[in-house]
Amino acid sequence: MKIKFKIHRDDTVVVIAGKFKGRVGKVVRVIPEDGRVVVEGVALQKRHVKAQGDQAGRIIEKERPIHVSNVAIWNADEKRRVKVGLKTQDDGTKVRVDKKTGSNLDQAKG
């Protein structure tokens, strides 16, 4: 089942539960089929890569997906989590808004 998220790619989020609680990062990828997001610098896993051709073997760090319920949008200006609501504008489009201040979250992206 595909879930619709209030968190989108390139949003700044804070991890609110689990091993990585308190870390802030940017959403790199959203996986709606699994209900997960990949956050930059969070849930790193080391992977051993075999040598291929003239390229030497190495160890790489890769971000693993975490569940969307464990992250919240982060407002860097006010240093707080944001509860997201949806509001319909006059022209019929839906935008994400901060429930506390009513400010538009989508306008910052452009």
Secondary structure as UniProt FT lines:
FT   TURN            9..10
FT   STRAND          12..15
FT   TURN            19..22
FT   STRAND          24..31
FT   TURN            32..35
FT   STRAND          36..39
FT   TURN            40..41
FT   STRAND          44..49
FT   TURN            53..54
FT   STRAND          58..63
FT   STRAND          66..67
FT   HELIX           68..70
FT   STRAND          71..75
FT   TURN            76..79
FT   STRAND          80..82
FT   STRAND          84..88
FT   TURN            90..91
FT   STRAND          94..98
FT   TURN            99..101
FT   TURN            107..109
//
